[in-house]
């Protein structure tokens, strides 16, 4: 649920009148700026971490495959050159 700026102001004013300015300010500082639904949960962060790890693993495997291919090509080319000379 998103709370409007006017509703936040009214809540802050009500808290200030009942609890005093320092306590009201402290409570308001602990509220998210745009609503609780916009905050990431631990499960969101874990899911993102898993997706990034999968992509990195795929990238690393791709790089190693390319290294293996070019190593084999270099060895074959070197063998051909050595056989001619």
PyMOL commands that set and color helices and strands:
alter all, ss='L'
color gray80, all
select helices_A, chain A and resi 5-19+21-29+36-38+42-84
alter helices_A, ss='H'
color red, helices_A
deselect
rebuild
show_as cartoon
